[in-house]
Amino acid sequence: MKAKYFAQLLAVSALWGASFPMLRVAAPEMGATVTALMRVSIGAATLALLMRVLGQRWPWQSWRELTLLGMGSVGLPYLLFCYAATKAPAGYLALLNPSAVVFAVLSSAWFKEDRLDAGKVLGCILGFLGLSLVVQLGPVAPTTDVLLGAGAAILGTFFYGASAPFQKRATRHIEPLAIAGPMHLSAMLLIAPFGLWGLPQAHFTPTGVGLVMVLGVVTSGLAYWIHLRILRHVTPVAAVTPIFFVPVFGVAWSYLFLGEPVSAGTFVGGAIVLLASSGIHANGLSLARKLAERLAEGYLTE
C-alpha cells in the first residue's frame, strides 16, 4: 500500500476516533435511535449534494447490492454504536473498534478477496487478546451496562468488518461517491422506523444537535467517501487496518474533551491491539515510520 493511501486512511481514523466522544455526548441526550437516524440522514444529504455538484448519477441498476451493503456496513453499525455510546465511555468503545479488522480479515479470506497467512492469524489472535485485556483491566468496572455497550460495539464492528470485501467488489464497477450516497440512503430507510419511534423521548440541545451535524457531514459523509476511494486501490484488509489507530485517537479525544480516565490496562490492551496491526498488515508500521520521517522533513511524496 502506498504511503499516500496510508496517510489518508490515518486521517480517516483520526476522524472516526473523534466520533466516539461526540456520540458519547449526543446519544444519551437524544437517544440512540434518534442520534443514529440524524447522523445517517445528514450523511446521506451531504453525499447526495456532492453527487449533484460533481454530476454523478445514482446507480439505480445496482440498488439491491447497495441496499444490502448500506444496511450491513452503515445502518446496523450506526445503530449499535449509538446504543453502545449510551452505556459505556467513549474511549472504552474506541478501544473495541479494531475488532472490525479481525472480522474483515476472516471475511476477506472466506470470500477470496485476500489470503489468510500466519501473520494475519497471529494478528487476529493478538487483536482479541488486546480487546479482552481492555475489557478486564480498563478503568471502567464491567457492569451490566458496560458489557452491553461493549457487546453492541463489537457486534457493530462485526457487521462493518464482514462487509469490507463486498465494499471492495462494489468499487470495481461503481464510483465511490455513487456507492456512499445510496448506502447511506438505504441505511436511513432501515433506521427511520426506530428513530421515529424514539423521537418523543429525545431531548435536543444545541450541543447535541451540533455534534450530530459534524458526525453526519464529516465522519459519515466525507470520511466514508474518502475511505471508499482508497478502497479502490488497496485490499479490503489494508483498507481497514488503520482502524487499529482509531483507539489512539478515540482515547486521546475522550481524555482531552470528556476527561475520561485511563489505566494501565487501557495502555497494555491498546498496545497489544496496535501491535496486532503489524501482523495483519506488515507494511502498516513501516509506512507509519516512513510517513513520520517525511513529515519531519517537511514534505510527503509517494
N, C-alpha and C positions, 0 to 999 in steps of 0.2 A: 504494500500500500504506500503510495507516495506521501511525502511529508505534508503536502498541502491538504490532502484529504484528512490526514490525522489531525492536523491543526484545526480544520473546520469542524470535525467531529468533537474535538476537545472543547471548542467554543459552544457547540450544541449541548454538550454535557454540562457546561457551566450554567447555561440557561435552564436546563432541566433540573439541575441541582437547586437552583433558586426557586423552582416551582413548589418544593416541599414546604418551606416556611410560609409561602404565600397561601398554599392550601390549608395549612395549619391554622391560619388566622381566619380565612374566609369560610371554610367548610363548617366549623362549629357554629358560626353565626347564621348562615343561610341554609344549612342542611346539606348533606352530601349530594342528594339527587339534584337539588336546585343549582348548586355550585357546578356540578358536572354538566348540567344542561346549558347553563350560561357560558361555561368555558368552551364547550364544543360548538355552540351556536355562534359565538363570536369568532372562533377559529374558522368555521365554515364561511361566515360572511367575509372575513379577511381574505381567504383563499379565493372565494368567488369574485371579489373585487379585483384581485391580482390577475385572475384568468381573464376578466373583462378588459383590464388595462393592457395586458400583453397579447390579447387577441387569441387566446386558446379556447378551443371548443370543448364542451363536455363530452366525454367518451361514452355516449349512451349505449353503444354496441357492447360495452364491457360492464354493464350495470350489475349483472349478477356477481361477477368476480369482485368488483369494487365494493358492493354492498356487504358481502360476507367479510371481506378484508377490513372494511371500516368498522363493522361490529366487533370483530375479533381483536383488532390491533389498536382501535381507538375507543369505541364505545364502552366495552366491558372494562378495559384498564382504567379509563377515566372514572367510571362509577366506583370501582373497587378502591382506587387511590383516594378518592374524595371521602369514601366511607372510612378508610384507614386513618385519614387525617383527623377525623373526629374522635379517634380512640387512642392514638399514640403520638409521641413527639415527632416533629418533622425530621430531625437528624437521625433518629432511630429508623424511620421509614426509608430515608435515603440510603442507609447502610444495607437495607434489604434489597434495594433496587437492582444490584448487579446479578441477582439470580436470573434475570432476563437473558444474560449472556449464556448461562448454562443451558437454559431451555432452547435458545437459538442454536447452540452447538448441536444438541441432540436432534432438534427438528431438522436442521440443515443436513445432517448426516443421514437421517431417515429418508428425506426426500431427495437425496443425492445432489444437493446444491453445494456441498462441501464435504470434505473427507474427515473422518474421525481418527486421529492418531493418538499416540501415547501422551504427547504434550497436552493435547486438548482434554483427554481423560483426566490427567493429573490436575489440570486447571479447574475442571469441574469439581473434583474432589476437594481441592483446596478452597474453592469458592463456597461450597456448602459448609466446610469446616469453619471458615471465617464467619459465615452467617450464623451458625449455631453459637459461636462464641459471643457474637453481638447480642443475641437473644438472651443468653445465660448470664453474661458478665457486664452487660451495659449498665448505664446509670439509672435505668428505669426498672422498677420492680415488675416482674412478669405477672401482672394481674390479668383477670379475665378480659378486660377491655383491651389491654395492651396486646395480649395474644390474639384476640380477634382482629385487631388492627394489623398485626404482623401477618396473620394468615391471609387477610384480604389483600395486603400489599404483595405478598409472594404469589397469590393467585393472579393478580393483575399482571405481574411480570411474566407469569407463565403464558398468558394469552398474547402478550406483546412479543415475547421471545419466540414462541412457537409460530407466530405469523411472519417472522423475518424472511424465510425462504419464499413465501408467497408474495411478499412485497418486492423481493428481488425479481421474481418472474414477471410481475406487473410492469416493472421499469423497462423490461426488454421490448415492450410493444406500445407503451403509453408514456407520454411526457410526465415527469414527476409532479408538476403542478396540477395536471389533469388527473392525477391519482389522488393527491392530497385533498383536493376540493370535494370530490364525490365521497371519499372515505369519511370526511368529517360530516358531510350531509347525511349519510346513512347512519352514522353514529348518533347524530342529533335526533333522527327519527326513532332510533332504539331507546334513547334516554328520555325522550319527551314525555311519555306517559308517567314515568317515575318522577320526573321533575315537576310536572303539573300537579301530581298528587301531593308532593311535599311543599308546594307553593304557599298554602295558607299558614304553615308553621314557620316559614322563612322570616328571618329578621335581617333586613337590609340596612347596611351602614355605608357611609361614603368610603371608608377604608376597605371594607369587604368588596364592594362593587368595583372600586378602583383596582384592587388586586386581581379580581377575576378578569377585568378588561386586559390587564397586562398578560395574564395567563393565556387568554384567548388569542390575542393578537400576536404575541411574541413567542411564548413557549409552545403553543399549539400550532397556530397558523404558520408563521415564518420558520420556526425551528423544524417543524415536521417537513416542510417543503425542502429546506436545505438538506435534511437527513436523507430524503428520497433521492435528491440529486446526487449525493455522494454514493448512495447505494447502487446507482447505475454503474459505477466504476470499480467497486470492490465487492468481495464476497459478503453474504449475509452475516457471517461470524465477525468478519473485520468491521462491518458497519456498526455492530452493537458492542464491540469490545470496549471502546472508550466509555461505555456506560459504567465500567468499573471505576471511572473517575468521578461519577456523579456523587458518590458518598463524600468525597473530599470537599466538593463544593457545597453539597447539601448540609453537611455537619458544620462547615465554616459559616455559611449564611445563617443557619439556625442558632449558632452560638453568638454570632455578632448582632443579629437583629432581634432574636427572641430570648436570648440569654439562657438557652437550654444547656444543661450540664453535660460534661463528657467524663469518661472514666478510663481506667487502664484497659478494661475490656473493650471499650469503643476503639481504642487505638490498636490493640492487638488483633481484634477481629477484623477491623478495617484494613490493617496492613496485610493480613493474610488474603483478604479478598482482592486487594490490589496486586499482590504477588501472583494470584491466580491468572491475571490477565496476561502475564508473560508466558504462561503455559498454554493458554488458549490461542493467543496470537503473538508469536515470538517476536514479531517486528515492533510491537507496540512500545515497549520500553526503550528500545534503541532509537526509534523515531522520536520519542519524547525527549531523549537526551540530545539528539541532533537538533531538534527544534530549539531547545534551550540554548544550545551553543550558537545557533544562527541568530536568535533573538538578541543574544548578548552582543553579537557583532553589529546589530542594528539593521538586519535585513532578513528576509525569508525568501528562499528560492526553491525550486523543485528539486 
